[in-house]
Amino acid sequence: MDFPIVFLLLVVGIITLITVRVIYVLYHSRKPLYTRSPGPLSTLIVLGSGGHTAEMLNLLAVLQKERFKPRYYVAAATDNMSLQKARVLEDSLVDEAGVEEVGPAHFMQIYRSREVGQSYITSIGTTLIAIAHALWLMVKIRPQVILCNGPGTCIPLCAIAFLFKVLGIRWSFIFYVESIARVRKLSLSGLLLYKLHMADQLFVQWPQLKMKYPRANYVGCLM
């Protein structure tokens, strides 16, 4: 058999295996992560800026802290305010229940794929840097749960988590909660996670969004 034919068959075989694996992961990701009640789950919390952070902190206020620990807060490298607010929240939790009950918290920053006003051409390089940094963070943290609600910072992290699923290296369960400000359509981050099936569970706060995106979960207003 000629070498070009063998090479072509090999390429087709590899592409077929990858396609089958991706389809399997897409199907399997809809199933529960655990069949039994697990212990504490290491949780990666992606913070945006402004309203994104305020909504996330409101959500964390009712989270069962003893179930989701340790918690790793990640914000953009240019966003110090969000991490400060997260530290205030964690300090209040420790004051109320103690560090043994709520678990430890860690605070990290990640490079942004694109700054506001940055050209799309130069954003190619910064996006590659952001993906590499996200890979390093995911390997370091190895979160069992990823919790995000809209900032573009979450896309590289979720993409790496999905790649890990395809490779069978580690399973991270991605929860995406769309902002209450999104009434008629998903944000760009939400749309990407929805269309590409990267989010294991995607929640919306308006019934019309559930009608437009049937795979989403309508949970009502969380504010």
C-alpha positions in Angstrom: 0.0 0.0 0.0 1.3 3.4 -0.9 2.5 5.7 1.8 0.0 8.6 0.9 -2.9 6.1 1.3 -1.6 4.8 4.6 -1.1 8.4 5.9 -4.6 9.4 4.7 -6.2 6.4 6.5 -4.3 7.2 9.6 -5.5 10.8 9.6 -9.1 9.7 9.0 -8.8 7.2 11.8 -7.5 9.8 14.3 -10.1 12.3 13.3 -12.8 9.6 13.7 -11.6 8.7 17.2 -11.5 12.3 18.3 -15.0 12.9 16.9 -16.4 9.9 18.7 -14.6 11.0 21.9 -16.0 14.5 21.7 -19.6 13.2 21.1 -19.2 10.8 24.0 -18.1 13.7 26.3 -20.9 15.9 25.1 -23.4 13.1 26.0 -21.7 12.1 29.3 -21.4 15.7 30.5 -25.2 15.8 31.0 -25.1 13.0 33.5 -24.4 13.6 37.2 -20.7 14.0 38.1 -21.0 11.6 41.0 -23.4 8.7 41.6 -22.9 9.0 45.4 -22.8 12.1 47.6 -19.2 13.2 47.4 -17.1 14.9 50.0 -16.1 18.6 49.7 -15.6 19.7 46.1 -12.7 22.0 45.2 -14.4 24.9 43.5 -13.0 27.5 41.0 -15.0 30.7 41.1 -14.5 33.1 38.1 -15.2 36.7 38.9 -16.0 39.4 36.4 -16.1 43.1 37.1 -18.9 45.4 38.4 -22.2 43.7 38.1 -20.8 40.2 37.4 -18.9 40.2 40.7 -21.9 41.6 42.6 -24.2 38.8 41.3 -21.6 36.1 41.9 -21.1 37.2 45.5 -24.9 37.2 46.0 -24.9 33.7 44.7 -22.0 32.6 47.0 -23.8 34.1 50.0 -26.3 31.2 49.8 -23.8 28.5 48.7 -23.2 25.6 51.1 -19.6 26.5 51.9 -19.0 23.2 53.6 -19.7 21.3 50.4 -17.7 23.6 48.1 -14.2 23.9 49.5 -11.5 24.9 49.1 -12.6 27.8 47.0 -10.3 29.4 44.4 -11.3 32.9 43.2 -10.0 33.9 39.8 -10.2 37.4 38.3 -8.6 39.3 35.4 -5.1 40.6 36.0 -6.4 44.1 35.8 -9.3 43.6 38.2 -8.2 44.0 41.8 -11.5 45.3 43.1 -13.3 41.9 42.6 -10.7 40.0 44.5 -10.9 42.5 47.4 -14.7 42.0 47.6 -14.2 38.3 47.6 -11.7 38.6 50.4 -14.2 40.6 52.4 -16.9 37.9 51.9 -14.5 35.1 52.9 -13.4 37.0 56.0 -17.0 37.4 57.1 -17.6 33.7 56.6 -14.6 32.8 58.8 -15.7 35.2 61.5 -19.2 33.6 61.5 -18.3 29.9 61.3 -14.6 29.5 61.4 -12.1 28.4 58.8 -12.6 24.6 59.5 -16.3 24.8 58.7 -16.2 27.0 55.5 -12.8 25.8 54.3 -9.9 27.8 53.0 -10.0 30.3 50.1 -7.4 31.3 47.6 -7.2 34.3 45.3 -5.6 34.4 41.9 -5.5 36.5 38.7 -5.4 35.5 35.1 -4.5 37.3 31.9 -7.4 38.6 29.8 -7.8 37.5 26.3 -8.8 40.9 25.1 -8.9 44.3 26.9 -11.6 46.8 26.1 -10.7 48.7 22.9 -7.9 46.3 22.0 -7.7 45.5 18.3 -8.7 42.0 17.2 -5.3 41.4 15.5 -3.3 42.1 18.7 -5.8 40.1 20.7 -4.7 36.9 18.9 -1.4 37.0 20.8 -3.0 37.9 24.2 -5.6 35.2 23.7 -2.8 32.6 23.3 -1.1 33.9 26.4 -4.5 33.7 28.3 -5.0 30.1 27.2 -1.6 29.1 28.3 -2.1 30.8 31.7 -5.5 29.1 32.0 -3.9 25.8 31.3 -1.3 26.4 34.1 -4.1 27.4 36.5 -6.2 24.4 35.7 -3.4 22.0 36.2 -2.4 23.7 39.5 -5.9 24.0 40.9 -7.6 20.9 39.4 -11.1 22.1 40.3 -14.0 19.6 40.5 -16.5 22.5 40.1 -16.2 25.6 38.0 -18.7 28.4 38.8 -19.0 31.4 36.4 -21.6 33.9 35.4 -20.5 35.8 32.3 -17.1 37.4 32.2 -15.0 36.6 29.2 -12.3 35.5 31.6 -14.1 32.2 32.1 -13.9 31.1 28.4 -10.3 30.0 28.4 -10.7 28.1 31.7 -13.9 26.4 30.6 -12.3 25.5 27.2 -9.3 23.9 29.1 -11.8 22.0 31.3 -13.6 20.7 28.3 -10.3 19.7 26.6 -9.4 17.7 29.7 -12.8 15.9 29.4 -12.0 15.0 25.9 -8.6 13.7 26.8 -10.1 11.8 29.8 -7.6 13.5 32.2 -10.0 15.0 34.7 -13.6 15.8 35.0 -14.6 19.4 36.0 -18.3 20.2 36.3 -19.1 23.6 34.8 -22.0 25.6 36.2 -22.8 28.8 34.3 -25.3 31.2 35.7 -26.4 33.9 33.2 -26.6 37.5 34.4 -30.0 38.8 35.4 -29.3 41.7 33.0 -29.6 39.2 30.1 -33.4 39.2 29.4 -33.7 38.4 25.7 -30.5 36.7 24.7 -27.4 35.1 26.3 -24.2 37.0 26.7 -21.4 36.1 24.3 -19.8 33.9 27.0 -23.1 32.2 27.7 -23.8 31.7 24.0 -20.4 30.1 23.4 -20.7 27.7 26.4 -24.3 26.8 25.3 -23.6 26.4 21.6 -20.4 24.4 22.1 -22.0 22.3 24.9 -19.1 23.2 27.2 -21.3 24.1 30.2 -22.6 21.0 32.1 -25.5 23.1 33.6 -26.5 26.5 32.3 -28.9 28.6 34.3 -31.0 31.5 33.2 -33.1 33.9 35.2 -35.8 34.8 32.7 -38.4 32.4 31.3 -38.1 33.9 27.8 -34.4 32.8 27.7 -35.5 29.2 28.6 -37.9 29.3 25.6 -35.2 30.5 23.3 -32.5 28.2 24.7 -34.3 25.0 25.7 -31.2 23.2 27.1 -30.9 26.0 29.7 -32.3 25.7 33.2 -34.7 28.4 34.3 -34.3 29.1 38.1 -36.0 32.5 38.4 -34.4 35.5 39.9 -31.4 34.8 42.1 -30.8 38.4 43.2 
